[in-house]
Amino acid sequence: MKKLSILFIVLSLLLVGCISNTDKSTGPEPSPADPEVVAQMEQDALKPINDSLPIIGLLMYNGVLTTEVTATADVFTKHTEAGKQLFNVITIAETADPIISEEGLKITPDYTFENCPKLDVLFVPSAYDMYTQVHNPKIVDFIKEQNKNTKYTVSNCAGAQLIGASGIADGKKIVTWIGGGEQLQKDYPNLKVQDDKVVRYMEDGKFISSNGNLISYVSALNLLKKMAGQEQVDFVESYLYMKELQNWKQ
């Protein structure tokens, strides 16, 4: 009986050893993912683009004024009254990391400078401190490159400084934030800076500019009229209660 017990223990130990051995990986170390597969996965993760519709690009960076991103999105993402999509609207930043707006809103960009498609319209917003953006060659170069293809390039508020730094609108009329025109003219003498005390919105060829903040709605709606007609503008204004907002103090 004792011999049987000893034999049972020995067999049990051997069985445990076999199970332990089978748990250990004896195959080759996993190889890195196929670069083509990774690239396809990254492409699939991007916001889809309808190739038959214009692409509206909203530039972003840390410290951007929230309204100057959301106002444009507010206007151009609205479908027609019949429910038809008119535009692709995408956000773009230097990297895929979320940006933090001046007001603390965290926004994850749809595209980066590297994978951004050719834009039909580029909106360039502002920050309270534009030094970092104006001295970032990647942002300036992105604006230059996209401007080669855009039908319209729009700046709001101090975004005009990036337009000036890029040189794309030299000789064109432009307006900036209320109180910023004099410095803008000194920094970029080739621009025709308008009197920001009286000019709220300016068009000169493909270049559109505004004082920014809530006046960003003005530039967006005026461009919407050019691209989609007054009927769509009327629908969007009614959708956003624009007329009611005009009488908000009452």
C-alpha positions as CSV (number, residue, x, y, z in Angstrom):
1,M,0.0,0.0,0.0
2,K,2.9,2.3,0.9
3,K,4.5,1.6,-2.5
4,L,1.3,2.5,-4.3
5,S,1.2,5.8,-2.4
6,I,4.8,6.7,-3.3
7,L,4.1,5.8,-6.9
8,F,1.0,8.0,-6.9
9,I,3.0,10.9,-5.6
10,V,5.8,10.5,-8.1
11,L,3.3,10.3,-11.0
12,S,1.5,13.5,-9.7
13,L,4.8,15.4,-9.6
14,L,5.6,14.3,-13.2
15,L,2.2,15.4,-14.3
16,V,2.5,18.8,-12.7
17,G,5.9,19.2,-14.3
18,C,4.5,18.4,-17.8
19,I,1.7,20.9,-17.3
20,S,4.2,23.6,-16.2
21,N,6.4,22.9,-19.2
22,T,3.4,23.2,-21.6
23,D,2.6,26.6,-20.2
24,K,6.0,28.0,-21.2
25,S,6.2,29.5,-24.6
26,T,8.7,27.7,-26.8
27,G,7.8,29.5,-30.0
28,P,9.7,32.5,-31.4
29,E,9.4,36.0,-29.9
30,P,6.5,37.9,-31.4
31,S,7.8,40.1,-34.3
32,P,6.8,43.8,-34.6
33,A,3.6,44.5,-36.4
34,D,3.8,44.8,-40.2
35,P,4.3,48.6,-41.0
36,E,1.7,48.3,-43.8
37,V,-0.8,46.9,-41.3
38,V,-0.1,49.7,-38.8
39,A,-0.4,52.3,-41.5
40,Q,-3.8,50.9,-42.5
41,M,-5.0,50.8,-38.9
42,E,-4.0,54.5,-38.5
43,Q,-5.8,55.4,-41.7
44,D,-8.9,53.5,-40.6
45,A,-8.9,55.5,-37.3
46,L,-9.0,58.9,-39.2
47,K,-12.3,60.8,-39.5
48,P,-13.9,59.6,-42.8
49,I,-13.9,62.0,-45.7
50,N,-16.6,62.2,-48.3
51,D,-14.6,62.9,-51.5
52,S,-17.5,64.5,-53.2
53,L,-17.8,67.3,-50.7
54,P,-15.5,70.3,-49.9
55,I,-13.1,69.9,-47.0
56,I,-13.2,72.7,-44.3
57,G,-10.1,72.5,-42.1
58,L,-10.0,74.0,-38.7
59,L,-6.4,74.6,-37.5
60,M,-5.8,74.1,-33.7
61,Y,-3.0,74.5,-31.3
62,N,-2.6,74.8,-27.5
63,G,-4.1,78.0,-26.2
64,V,-6.4,78.5,-29.2
65,L,-9.6,80.4,-28.5
66,T,-12.4,77.9,-28.3
67,T,-15.0,80.0,-30.0
68,E,-12.8,80.4,-33.1
69,V,-12.9,76.7,-33.6
70,T,-16.4,75.9,-32.5
71,A,-18.1,78.8,-34.4
72,T,-16.9,77.6,-37.7
73,A,-17.8,74.0,-36.8
74,D,-21.2,75.2,-35.7
75,V,-21.9,76.8,-39.1
76,F,-20.4,74.3,-41.5
77,T,-21.4,71.0,-39.9
78,K,-25.1,71.8,-40.2
79,H,-26.9,69.7,-42.9
80,T,-29.5,71.3,-45.1
81,E,-33.1,71.5,-43.9
82,A,-33.7,68.3,-45.9
83,G,-30.9,66.6,-44.1
84,K,-28.2,66.7,-46.8
85,Q,-24.5,67.0,-45.8
86,L,-22.7,69.8,-47.6
87,F,-19.2,69.8,-46.2
88,N,-16.5,67.7,-44.5
89,V,-15.3,69.5,-41.4
90,I,-12.1,68.4,-39.8
91,T,-9.8,69.6,-37.0
92,I,-6.1,69.6,-37.5
93,A,-3.1,70.0,-35.2
94,E,0.6,69.5,-35.4
95,T,0.4,66.1,-33.6
96,A,-2.4,63.7,-32.7
97,D,-2.2,64.7,-29.0
98,P,-5.3,66.5,-27.6
99,I,-4.9,70.3,-27.6
100,I,-6.0,72.4,-24.6
101,S,-7.9,75.6,-25.6
102,E,-7.5,78.9,-23.8
103,E,-10.7,78.1,-21.9
104,G,-9.5,74.6,-20.9
105,L,-11.4,72.6,-23.4
106,K,-9.6,69.5,-24.5
107,I,-10.0,68.6,-28.2
108,T,-8.5,65.7,-30.0
109,P,-7.6,66.6,-33.6
110,D,-9.0,64.6,-36.5
111,Y,-5.8,64.9,-38.6
112,T,-2.2,66.0,-38.2
113,F,-0.1,68.2,-40.4
114,E,1.4,65.0,-41.9
115,N,-1.8,63.2,-42.8
116,C,-4.1,66.1,-43.5
117,P,-5.8,66.0,-46.9
118,K,-5.8,69.0,-49.3
119,L,-8.2,71.5,-47.9
120,D,-10.8,73.6,-49.8
121,V,-11.0,76.1,-46.9
122,L,-8.5,76.7,-44.1
123,F,-9.6,78.5,-41.0
124,V,-6.7,80.0,-38.9
125,P,-7.7,81.0,-35.4
126,S,-5.9,82.9,-32.7
127,A,-4.6,82.7,-29.1
128,Y,-4.1,85.5,-26.6
129,D,-0.3,84.9,-27.0
130,M,0.7,84.2,-30.6
131,Y,4.4,84.2,-30.0
132,T,4.7,80.4,-29.9
133,Q,2.6,79.9,-33.0
134,V,4.2,82.6,-35.1
135,H,7.7,81.2,-34.3
136,N,6.7,77.6,-35.0
137,P,7.9,76.9,-38.6
138,K,5.7,73.7,-38.8
139,I,2.5,75.7,-38.3
140,V,3.6,78.5,-40.7
141,D,4.7,75.9,-43.3
142,F,1.4,74.0,-43.0
143,I,-0.5,77.2,-43.8
144,K,1.7,78.0,-46.7
145,E,1.3,74.5,-48.2
146,Q,-2.4,74.3,-47.7
147,N,-2.9,77.8,-49.2
148,K,-1.6,76.4,-52.5
149,N,-4.9,74.4,-52.8
150,T,-7.5,76.3,-50.8
151,K,-10.3,78.2,-52.5
152,Y,-10.5,80.3,-49.3
153,T,-8.1,81.0,-46.5
154,V,-9.7,82.6,-43.4
155,S,-8.1,84.2,-40.3
156,N,-10.0,85.2,-37.2
157,C,-8.6,87.6,-34.6
158,A,-4.8,87.3,-34.1
159,G,-4.8,84.4,-36.6
160,A,-3.9,87.3,-39.0
161,Q,-0.4,87.2,-37.5
162,L,0.1,83.7,-38.8
163,I,-1.2,84.8,-42.2
164,G,1.4,87.6,-42.0
165,A,4.2,85.3,-40.9
166,S,3.4,83.0,-43.8
167,G,3.5,85.8,-46.4
168,I,0.6,84.3,-48.4
169,A,-1.5,87.4,-48.2
170,D,1.1,90.1,-48.9
171,G,-0.6,93.0,-50.7
172,K,-4.0,92.0,-49.5
173,K,-6.4,93.7,-47.1
174,I,-6.8,92.1,-43.7
175,V,-8.3,92.9,-40.3
176,T,-7.4,91.5,-36.9
177,W,-8.6,91.8,-33.3
178,I,-9.9,95.1,-32.1
179,G,-6.8,97.0,-31.0
180,G,-4.3,94.8,-32.8
181,G,-4.1,96.4,-36.2
182,E,-1.3,98.8,-35.5
183,Q,1.1,96.1,-34.3
184,L,0.1,93.8,-37.1
185,Q,1.0,96.4,-39.6
186,K,4.4,97.0,-38.0
187,D,5.2,93.3,-37.9
188,Y,4.0,92.6,-41.5
189,P,4.3,95.8,-43.5
190,N,3.3,94.0,-46.7
191,L,-0.2,93.4,-45.5
192,K,-2.9,96.1,-46.0
193,V,-4.1,96.1,-42.4
194,Q,-7.6,97.7,-42.0
195,D,-8.9,99.9,-39.2
196,D,-10.1,97.3,-36.6
197,K,-12.1,100.0,-34.8
198,V,-14.6,100.1,-37.6
199,V,-13.9,97.0,-39.8
200,R,-15.3,93.8,-38.4
201,Y,-15.0,91.6,-41.5
202,M,-12.8,91.8,-44.6
203,E,-12.6,90.0,-47.9
204,D,-9.8,90.4,-50.4
205,G,-9.9,87.7,-53.1
206,K,-9.6,84.3,-51.5
207,F,-8.5,85.8,-48.1
208,I,-11.1,86.5,-45.5
209,S,-10.5,87.9,-42.0
210,S,-12.4,89.0,-39.0
211,N,-12.0,90.4,-35.4
212,G,-12.5,86.9,-34.1
213,N,-14.3,85.6,-31.0
214,L,-18.0,85.7,-31.7
215,I,-17.4,87.6,-34.9
216,S,-16.0,84.4,-36.1
217,Y,-19.6,83.5,-36.8
218,V,-19.7,86.4,-39.2
219,S,-16.8,85.1,-41.3
220,A,-18.2,81.6,-41.3
221,L,-21.7,82.6,-42.3
222,N,-20.5,85.0,-45.0
223,L,-18.3,82.2,-46.4
224,L,-21.2,79.8,-46.1
225,K,-23.3,82.1,-48.3
226,K,-20.5,82.0,-51.0
227,M,-20.3,78.3,-50.9
228,A,-23.9,77.1,-50.3
229,G,-26.2,80.1,-50.9
230,Q,-28.5,82.3,-48.8
231,E,-31.1,79.6,-48.2
232,Q,-28.5,77.6,-46.2
233,V,-27.4,80.7,-44.3
234,D,-31.0,81.4,-43.3
235,F,-31.5,77.8,-42.2
236,V,-28.3,77.8,-40.1
237,E,-29.1,81.2,-38.5
238,S,-32.6,79.9,-37.6
239,Y,-31.0,76.6,-36.3
240,L,-28.6,78.6,-34.1
241,Y,-31.3,81.2,-32.9
242,M,-29.2,84.0,-34.3
243,K,-32.1,86.5,-34.5
244,E,-33.1,85.7,-31.0
245,L,-29.5,86.3,-29.8
246,Q,-29.5,89.7,-31.3
247,N,-32.2,90.7,-28.8
248,W,-30.7,88.9,-25.8
249,K,-30.6,92.0,-23.6
250,Q,-34.4,92.3,-24.0
